[in-house]
């Protein structure tokens, strides 16, 4: 698959961000999408092999996992990804996340309404005291409803409203 987003390993997560993710995935079955060269996560997915990949896949084409396979799904998607593709990424991450699992995103964009999930308080992690140091905006969701249950609820609502 072609790297249409032009990934270049220009920097790694600041140490504090790396520690945050290590803590969040400890003792949990985890999937790291857009893993780049990071060794974090039980399963590491990207469109190019940068050293620590376990699965080569494009999230926009769908991931090769059953629904609700992971307790934590996390990643650092390309920050310049087109707006119309962002929801596709989030819904695929939600699909493979177990109910009561976490979806964690390091991004400069925040989906306002990820159905079946509850937005937890965003976390800002400063990269240090240096001017223009790397920082992170971490957005966390708790998945509270399976896709199957959400569809049943929507059908019941239609029947009751009809």
C-alpha angles and dihedrals in degrees: 000000000000119000097238093174095058097234113201122177095237096148143355127229112285111260093253091054091049090051091049092054093044089054094047095052099039111130092356130109101251140186121202111201118193086021097165106179096334118126092205120118137039090254119033120194133185140139092249131041108242098169109286103051120139096177129025107212143134112236089208089063093047129267123263096242136102120251114279097013101141139052092209128027113184141162153148106239122197104283093219095054113138115268094237090059097050096080091050089056093048095047091050090051089049092049094059095041118096121237107271088024127122130248109198125187132185101202145125090236129065125201106228097207121027101175115231091020137093119223112230123203111293115243124219115203116191118218093220140278097304116112110257092008118166113270133177136223107204118198117193130193129188111214106226103169136040119235090244092054091045091055091048090051091050092050092048090049090052091050093048094045093043 
